[in-house]
Amino acid sequence: MHFNLEEQEQLAEFKAWWKQYGKWLIAILILILLSYISFTAWNWWQNRSSLAASKLYDTLLVSAQKQDVPGVLRATKDLQDQYSSTSYAGMAGLVAAQAANSSGDMGAAEQQLRWTMSKASSDAHRDVARARLVSLLIDKPDFADAEKVASASVSTAFEPLLLERRGDVQLAQQKTVEARQFYQQAWDKLAKNPDAADEAKRLLKVKLDAVGGR
């Protein structure tokens, strides 16, 4: 009888607790379940998008190997329109810009580099596009825009390259002193990086020596 009474007391306490906190507990459980479902669905969509984007990127590469620039640009547009959040869209922009540039279509090359610079999901792709766009603008020539593009902030790994490009902009305008300053800044950063490619150091050193740097 004592045991039954204790059970009844516990049941009454549970009912009181449930009345006070039950709705909140259910709401929390529902929220956790919905979060899990959303996370699972997002991963499924990301994987599906990545797979579709990779197949489209393969098609782009085949067109690039055939030097089919219109085919490259079509595949790139599809990637950028449908799968802009994947890394393939950024890679496609770089490949398309190179293909267009090689064919002499500077307008298409610039368009692809600007898209990649501003919308690619990868910092590295954005920074590479920025550096290449500066070179394209120097050739255009549009020195004011080239300087504007080159002076924007980039990830630490690409700071030496963009400083070098700023030097290129100045040198193209025969501003040797200013070019030497940027090349020197780029060299100071690059020389401290043990992972920097030897070829990158060699080319920068040639530029620095040409303008009287140390």
ZITA-V357158 format. One record per residue. RES is the residue in one letter. PHI is phi in radians with two decimals (999 if undefined). OMEGA is omega in whole degrees, 0 to 359 (999 if undefined). Layout:
BEGIN
res: <RES	RES>
phi: <PHI	PHI>
omega: <OMEGA	OMEGA>
END
This chain:
BEGIN
res: <M	H	F	N	L	E	E	Q	E	Q	L	A	E	F	K	A	W	W	K	Q	Y	G	K	W	L	I	A	I	L	I	L	I	L	L	S	Y	I	S	F	T	A	W	N	W	W	Q	N	R	S	S	L	A	A	S	K	L	Y	D	T	L	L	V	S	A	Q	K	Q	D	V	P	G	V	L	R	A	T	K	D	L	Q	D	Q	Y	S	S	T	S	Y	A	G	M	A	G	L	V	A	A	Q	A	A	N	S	S	G	D	M	G	A	A	E	Q	Q	L	R	W	T	M	S	K	A	S	S	D	A	H	R	D	V	A	R	A	R	L	V	S	L	L	I	D	K	P	D	F	A	D	A	E	K	V	A	S	A	S	V	S	T	A	F	E	P	L	L	L	E	R	R	G	D	V	Q	L	A	Q	Q	K	T	V	E	A	R	Q	F	Y	Q	Q	A	W	D	K	L	A	K	N	P	D	A	A	D	E	A	K	R	L	L	K	V	K	L	D	A	V	G	G	R>
phi: <999	-1.13	-1.13	-1.13	-1.15	-1.16	-1.12	-1.12	-1.14	-1.14	-1.13	-1.13	-1.13	-1.13	-1.07	-1.15	-1.13	-1.11	-1.09	-1.47	-2.06	-1.05	-1.10	-1.17	-1.11	-1.08	-1.08	-1.15	-1.10	-1.12	-1.10	-1.11	-1.12	-1.14	-1.11	-1.12	-1.10	-1.12	-1.09	-1.12	-1.14	-1.12	-1.09	-1.09	-1.17	-1.10	-1.12	-1.14	-1.14	-1.11	-1.15	-1.12	-1.15	-1.14	-1.16	-1.18	-1.17	-1.06	-1.07	-1.05	-1.12	-1.08	-1.11	-1.13	-1.12	-1.47	1.03	-1.59	-1.07	-1.00	-1.14	-1.08	-1.18	-1.13	-1.11	-1.13	-1.08	-1.10	-1.12	-1.24	-1.35	-1.79	-2.35	-1.10	-1.41	-1.56	-1.20	-1.12	-1.13	-1.15	-1.11	-1.09	-1.04	-1.20	-1.15	-1.10	-1.09	-1.15	-1.12	-1.13	-1.10	-1.12	-1.52	1.58	-1.58	-1.18	-1.12	-1.16	-1.08	-1.11	-1.05	-1.17	-1.18	-1.18	-1.08	-1.12	-1.07	-1.79	-2.19	-1.10	-1.34	-1.72	-1.02	-1.09	-1.13	-1.12	-1.24	-1.09	-1.06	-1.08	-1.10	-1.23	-1.15	-1.04	-1.08	-1.12	-1.21	-1.13	-1.22	-1.04	-1.61	-2.47	-1.17	-1.11	-1.22	-1.04	-1.13	-1.10	-1.16	-1.25	-1.51	-1.20	-1.24	-2.37	-1.16	-0.96	-1.09	-1.79	-1.04	-1.04	-1.12	-1.27	-1.12	-1.08	-1.13	-1.12	-1.13	-1.06	-1.07	-1.19	-1.14	-1.10	-1.73	1.08	-1.72	-1.12	-1.07	-1.13	-1.07	-1.06	-1.08	-1.22	-1.10	-1.17	-1.07	-1.11	-1.13	-1.03	-1.33	-1.20	-1.14	-1.47	-1.69	-1.18	-1.60	-1.13	-1.17	-1.07	-1.14	-1.09	-1.14	-1.09	-1.14	-1.16	-1.11	-1.09	-1.11	-1.12	-1.13	-1.17	-1.83	1.47	-1.38	-1.55>
omega: <178	179	179	179	179	178	180	179	179	179	178	178	179	179	179	179	181	179	182	188	186	181	179	179	178	180	180	179	178	179	178	180	180	178	179	179	180	179	179	180	180	178	179	180	179	179	180	180	181	179	179	180	181	178	179	178	176	177	178	182	177	178	180	179	179	184	177	185	177	178	177	183	178	180	179	179	179	179	182	180	188	187	184	182	180	179	181	180	178	178	179	179	180	179	181	179	180	180	180	180	180	180	180	179	184	180	179	179	179	180	181	179	178	178	183	181	186	189	180	182	182	176	182	179	179	183	176	179	179	181	181	179	178	179	179	181	175	180	188	345	175	188	181	180	179	179	179	180	184	185	178	181	179	177	186	183	184	180	179	181	181	173	177	178	177	175	178	180	181	181	179	178	179	175	189	182	180	179	180	179	181	178	180	177	179	180	180	179	184	182	181	184	182	181	181	181	180	181	178	178	182	182	179	179	178	179	182	179	183	180	175	178	181	999>
END
